[in-house]
Amino acid sequence: MTTTLTQRAFAAIGRFNDAHPWDHNAHYHRWILRQLPGRFGRALDVGSGSGDLARLLTGRAGSVHAVDADAAIVARARQLTAPDAPVAFSVGDALTELPPGPYDVITCVATIHHLPFGEALRLFRRHLAPGGTLVVIGLAQAQTPGDHLLGAAAIPLNAALGWIKNKGRTAPRPPSMTAPTRPAAMGFRAIAREAGAVLPGARLRRRLFWRYTLVWREA
């Protein structure tokens, strides 16, 4: 009986969230900006989607290059971006077709779990300029009791924020949420261990809404 009630509760929350969607990745964009210098030269946004973060970066960067493997979402990003904005969108594989660096800032939001994790971090490090900053918003597989507790706490907050952000009205999915996704396969402990080996001194933290953050600065 308890299991049935729990399943019904999760189904009801799912229907509510479908009616009041909001972008969990965009929720962290302002936090990303707080990790970055007030002004910098070149920025690279990997897995740029519909370009929301890339457009925000243009307020600080001399130029922004945004790359995504999905041609349709890149086309949408170009449509949403002013012609005179200092940002270039390109279609490419994150491991083999990144525009050459170095970059003062590299961002990667909800993309690195689609890639070989350590290989991607090493590639980002090679593209980062001396003194540059790497910021990753990633997804981790829930494995520990703490992970599951944080996920459970996020469920009612997720519904509340969806209601607030949509002003109580039903809403379509934002363009940034139309790209294909897949679940994370690595747990946070493995992520932190591998990141520490590739990026000594990297700061990682579990976050709400099924995300973690990683910040690293090149010496």
N, C-alpha and C positions, 0 to 999 in steps of 0.2 A: 504493500500500500504506500509506504513512504517513498519507495523507488518510483512508483507511478506518479505521485504528486510532484516529485523532484523533476521528472521528465517533462511533466506538463508545465511546470514553472519555467524551465529552460526554453521550452517551445514558445511559451508566451513572450518571454524576453526576446527571443529571436525574432518573432513577428514584430514586436515593438521596435527593435533596432532596425529591421528592414524598412519600417515606415518612417524612421527618423535617423537616417544614416549620417555619419560624419567621419571625416578623415583622421584616423588615429596618427598618421605620419605628420600631417600638417599641424597637428596639436603640438609637435615638438619643434616646429620651424623657428619660432621666436627663441626658444631655448638654444638652438643651434647658433643663432646670431650672437647670443651672449657669450659664446665660446670663442668668437672670432675678433680680430682687431677691428678698430673703427674704420680703417681703410686698408686695402691691400690691392695687389696687382691682378694676378690671374687666378681664376677659380675654376675648378672642375667639379661638376655634379654628376655622379655615376648612378645610373638608374633614375633618370630625371623625370620619368612619367610625363604628366601634363605640364610640367615646368613651373609649378608654384614656387618651389624653393629657388630654382635658378633665377626667377624674376626677382625674388627678394634679395638675392646676392648681388644683383646689379646695383642696388643702392649703396653698396660698399666697395665693389670690385671695379677695377679698370675694365676687365672683360671677363665673361663667363662662357665656358664651353660646357654644354650639357649633352650627355650621351645616354641612349636607351636602346635596347635590342628590339623593341616593338615599334615597327614603322608607323602603325596607325596612331599610337599615342604620341609619337614624335610629331606627326602631322598636326594633331590636335594642339600640341604645345605651341607650334608655330602660329596657328590660327589665333591663339589666345594672347600672343605676345606682340607688343607694339613694334612696328617695323624698325624704328630707330633705337630700340633697346640694345645695349651692348652684350647680347647673348646669342650664341650660335648653337642650334640644336642639330645633332647628327644621329643617325642610326648606326649602331655598332655593337659588337660583342665587348663586354666589359674587360675581358682578359686579353683579347688580341687586337682590338681596334680602338683603343683609347687614343685621343689626340696627344701628341708628344708634349711632355712637360718641359721644364718644371712648373709646378703650380704652387702658389702661396697658400691656397686653401683647397682641400679636397673634401667633398661631402658625399655620403653614400647612405641613402635612407631606404630601409626595407628591401634591400637588394642583395646584400652580401650572403644571405642564406640560400640564394640561388646559385652561388659560386663555390668553388673549392676555397674554404675559408682562409687557410694559411697562405695559399698562392695569391689570393686577392690582396691580402694585407701587404705581402712583400711587393706586389706590383704597385700598390698605392704609395708605399714608402719610396720606391724608386722614382716615382713621378713628383714627389713632394720637394719643394725648394728648401734650402737651409732656413731654419726658423719657421717653416710652414706648419700649418695645423690640419690634422685629419680628424673629421668628426663622422662617426658612424651611428646611425640608429638601426638596430638590428632586432631580429626575432629569434628567440631561443625556445627550445622545446621544454615544457614544464616537466621536471623530473623529481625535484626534492619537495618535501612538505612545504617549505617556504615558498617555492615556486607556485604550488597549487593554492596556497593561502593568498598570495598576491593576486593570482588570477581570479579567485573567488571574490576578493575585495573589489576588483575592477568591474565586475558584472553590473552591480547597481549603479556605480559611477558612470559606466558607459551609457546606460539608459538615461540617466539624469542629464549628462552632457548632450546627448542626442536631442533630448527635449528642449534644453536651453538654447543650443546652437541653432535649432530649427524653429525657435519661438513657438513651440507647441504644435506646429503644423507638420503634416506629412510632407516629404520632400523626395525628389529623385536622388539617385546616387551621384555625387560630384564626379567630374571628369577624371580627377586623380584616382578614383576608386574603380575605374573600368579596366585597368590592366590586369592580365592574368597573374595569379599568385599561387604559391604552394606553401605548405607548412614547413616550419623549421625542423631540422633533423639533429642539431647539436644542442646539448644542454648548456646552461650558463657557465658551469664549472669548466667544461671542456673549452668553451669559448675564451674564458679568462686565462686559462692555462696556455692555450696556443697564442693568444694575443700577446701575453707577457713574453713569450719566447721570440716573437717577431718584432714587437714594439716595446722594448724595455721601458717601464715607467708609464705605460698606457693606463688611463683611468677608466675603469668600467664600473657600471652600476645598473642593477635591476631597476626597471621602471614600471609604472602602471600601464595598463592597456597592452599587455603582452609584448613589451619592448624592453630593450636594454640600450644603454648608451656607451660609447667608447670615444675618448678624446686622447689624441697623442700629438705632441709637438716635436718636430725634427730639431735636433740641437744645431 
